């Protein structure tokens, strides 16, 4: 991939977990956004993965993003590939907003699940910080 990683302060504040935006070159005319949400729970991982796969089914649990496990880290990830050709600005904003909402939603689900499994304490931040960044609140679907 000949894309460039953009890791800016505003992106880190906008996305509640480590996120990379890979801007592809003109030949691919696509943009990929990837966010690693955190480690899968040690106990009950199969059930959480089943829920994640159900969320992937026809994107019923996401706004068009895909849930996956990074084979290098074992972390649950949310990613979205967008073709940029002919994409209206409003559609671009909607898709990026949907991606951010997916990161927030699935990050919190993962954190809550790990907390229920006893892997996180009530005051632990887990993979995703509690609360939203006031400057960049999530948008309800």
Secondary structure, 3 states (H helix, E strand, C coil): CCCEEECCHHHHHHCCCCEEEEECCCCCCEEEEEEEEEECCCCCHHHHHHHHHHHHHHHCCCCCCEEEECCCCCEEEEEEEEECCCCCHHHHHHHHHHHHHHHHHHHHHHHHHHHHCCCCCCCCCCCCCCCCCHHHCCCCC
